[in-house]
Amino acid sequence: MGMARLACALAAACAVLGALGLGCTTYVDRAHYAYRDGRYLEVAEDLSSREHMVPALEPPSQAKYGLYLGLSLLQLNDLSGARQWLGFSSDIERRVPGSLDQGERLALDQGLSQLGAHVASQQGQALGPVH
């Protein structure tokens, strides 16, 4: 069986199992669970190692990838990386509304707000005390 046929068969099997509630867990799904459990470094390392695979994902999976990588980087205080990936996720949600569910959208909004507060705080510290 060729690789393309094998990939199609695997995707079909995952879709059927997912419809039955048995599901095939993807690396994006695993990142969600790891993030929820507070394993931010694990999420960041795993997703970062798969960055080359992102263009092949459907928009909802791309948005989730960016969300969980961005939120994890934010927790690890990598503000530049968090900005990049939360912005990526936000751009996809804007282009393809509904890519994130309501809870994910809320997490994205909170992450962006938290990122803005961190950046503002750092800028204030860089300016020094006001006399």
Helices and strands as residue ranges (DSSP letters): H 3-19, H 27-36, H 40-48, G 51-56, H 59-75, H 79-95, H 102-127
